[in-house]
Amino acid sequence: MASFRVGPNELYYERSGAGEPLLLIMGMSGTHLTWGEPFLDALRRDFEVVIYDHRGMGRSGRTEPPFTIADLADDAVALLDELGWDSAHVCGISMGGMVAQELVLRHPQRVRTLTLGCTYAGGASATLTSPEVGQRLGEAMMSGDRERAIRTGWEVNVSRAFAADEDQYTEFRRRAVEVPANLPTIMAQIQAIQPHDTSARLSEISVPTLVIHGTDDEMLSYRNGEAIAQAIPGARAEILDGIGHLFFWEEPDRSAALIREHALAHASAG
């Protein structure tokens, strides 16, 4: 557990495991706890894993919005510098996948392999969150009712079948309560996401890329993942049938195995 400063911002991170360096970049409203222990435990067997909280989120210091996805990518590069990593395997999910796209496009030499999960690239062909889901989530977040906000966030981020598992929800809720989300920063994250568009630049990505997406993702359709994989030369798509947005929570061992296979295969080739 540690923290460091990037300009006026203080970022919190955790480092564990041993092996190839792996940086995990969380999505909108999530914190370092949102990854869940089963997923992290599976990765720590083969990787030195670093997780962190975006500026203004979790245990990172509060920040003054606005900021952009490119700013968050610069934060990730600063973290690599802090760790003393010239390069690392990078996995970003949802908004974190957008950050990872900017990171690899701006600093390709810092990324050994790229995994993009449940994310999108923007542009005219992107499929956004449906108005119904967006309204439901927005109303819950703005209601002032923490229990409603957490429950709704759970239900729209996992498949319907998985959402019915009360033991899983109890653990998700415990983590959400332990490190509460900061609503003003979430609003700033939403504003940062809106203009995100790397669609015309994806063909410039030359690092080995894996795209993971669930077919039951209500936040961002898996069609976005398919489009990203088609646009990045040599990219491979793994579409998980019946899985929601938080694929790594629903299928932690399978998700970790996909990342492990992708990263270590190319590490060996290198």
N, C-alpha and C positions, 0 to 999 in steps of 0.2 A: 504494500500500500504506500503510495507516494503521491506527491503533487509537484507541479512546476508551473512557471509563468510563461505565457506567450503574450508579449505585449502587456496590456492591462488585465488579461484574463488568466485565472488560475485553473489548471486542469488537473483532475484526479485520475489516477490510473492504478491498475493492479497487474502484477507480473507473476506468472506461475508456470510450472511444467518445465520440460527440458527437451531440446531438439531444435529443429528448424524454427526460425522466427515467424510468428503468425500474429498479425494485427487484426483485431475484430472491431468493426465500426458499426455502432448501434444506430437504429432508426429513430424517427420522430417520437418524442415523449418517453423514450426508453432510457434506462440507466444501465450501469454495469451489472446490476442484478437481474436485468431482464433476460440475459442469456440463459439462465438456469444452470444448475450444477450438473445435471446429467450430460448436457452437451459439452460443457467445459471439461468435465472429467474425461470424457472420451477423447478430446483433443489433446489434453495434457500428456497423454502417453507418448506422443510423437512430436509435440511442438512446445516451444516456449511461447506461451500465449499471453498477449497483452490486451486487456480490455480497459476502457476509459469512459468517462462521462464528458459529453459535449459541453462546451462553454454554457454556463447558466443552468446546467442540469445536474441532478444527483448531488454528489459531493464536490463537484467543481464549483468555483466561486461564481457568484451572480455576475451577469454581464449587462451591458447597455446595448439593446438592439437599436437598429437592425443589423443583420449580418447576412452573408450570402453563402451558398453552397461552396463556392470557391474559398471563402474565408474558413469554412470548416475543413476543407481539404488542406489549407495551409496549417491549420492546427494539427492535423494528422502528420504532416511532414515534420513539424516542430517536435512532435512526440517521438518520431523515428530518430531525430537528432538527439533528443534527450536520452533515449535508450542506447545510443551509440550504434544503431543499426543503419548500415549503408543502404540495405534493402531488406524487404520482408515479403512473405506471402501475405496478401491482403484479402479479407473477406468483409464485404459491406452488405447490410440488409436494409431494404426499404429506403428511407432517406440516407442511411449509411451507404447504400449502394450508389446513390447519386454522388455522395462525397467521394467514394472510391473511384467512380468514373472520372471525376475532376482530378483526383490525385494521380491516376495513371496517365491521363492526358497531359497534365502539366509537368509531371515528374516521372516519366516512364522508367528511368533507371533505378528508381526506388522500389519498384514492384517486381517481385520474382514470379509470382502467379497471382491471378485475380479471380476471385469468386464473387459473383453478384447474385444476391438472393432477394426474391420478392420485391423487385425494384422496377423502375422505368427510366426511359431516357428523354422523355418529353417529345416535343415535335407534333406535327399534325396527325400522325398515325397512332399516337399514344392513347391508351384507354385509361381514363381517370376513374377515381372512386365514384360510384353512382351517387346522385343527389340524395337518394333515400338514406344510404349508409352515412354519407357525410352529415346530413341533418341530424340523424339519430345520435351520432357520435358528438357532434358539436353541441347539441342541446344537453347531453349528459355532462359534458365537460364544463359547460357554463352554468349548470344548475346549482352549483354550490353544494351538491350532495355527493360527497366523496365515494360513498358506497355505490351509488348509481353510476358514477363515472368509471370506477374500476370494473364493475360488472359489465357495463356496456363495452368498454375497451376490450375486455376478455372475449365477449361474444362475437364481436366483429373481426377479431384478429385470429381466431382459430375456427376450424370447421365446426359445423353444428353438432356433429356426433361427439367431437372432443369437448365442446363447450359444456356438455351435460355431465362431464366427469367432475364431481364436486371436490374430490381430493386434489386434482390438478388446479382447480380454481382457487382452492384454499392456499396452495403454495404460491400461485401467481399473486393473489391478494396480499399475502404476507410480505412479499418482496416489494410490492407497490407501496405498502404502508411504511415499510422500513426506511425506504428512501423516496419520499413523496416527489411527484412531478411538480415542476414550477410552471404554472399556467402562463405567465407572461412570456417565458422563454419558448413554450410550445407554440404560442401564437406567432412568435418571431420565426420559429422553424417553419411553420406553415407558409409565412410570407416568403421565406427563402426558397422553399420548394416550388412555389408557383411559377417563377420564370425559368426553372431548370430545363435546359434543352441541350443535350449532347448528341442528339440523333444524327446530325450531319458530320460529327467528328468520330463516331464509333469506329469507322473503318481505319482510323489512324492507330488504334490499339493493336500492338503487336505481341504483347505478353500472352502466355497461355491463359485462356479464360474459360471458366465454368459458370453456367447460369443455372440457378435452382429456383423453381417456382411451383407452388401448389395449385391444382385446378380449382380448389374451393376458396381461393383467396378473394375475399370481398373488398379488401382495401385497394389492391391493384391487381387487375386481371392477369392471369398467366400469359395472355396474348402479348403483354409487354415483354415478358421474359423471352418468348419465342422471337419477337422482333429484335431484341438486343442480340441474341445469339446469331441471328441471321446477318446482322450488320457488322459484327466483329469477326475479322478473318480467322477461321479455324476454331471458333468458339464452339463449345459443346453445351447443349441444353439438357437438363434433367427435370422433367415435368412430373411432379409427384401427385398421383391420382388421389383425390379425396382429401387433400391436405390444405389447410388454410394459410393465412399470411405468416404466422409464426411457425414455419415449417420445422425449425430447429427445436422448438418446444414440443411439438407433436411427435416428431421423429428424430430425437436427439442422436441416437446411435447411427442411424442411416445417414443423417445429415453430416455428422462428423466423418463417417466413412467416405462419403463423396469428396469432402474437402481433403481428407488425408490422401486418398488415391490420386486426386488431381495434383496436389502440391508436391507430394513425394515422388511421383513419377517424373515430374519435370525437374525436381531437385537432383534426381539420379542422372537424368539426361544432361543436366548442366555440369 
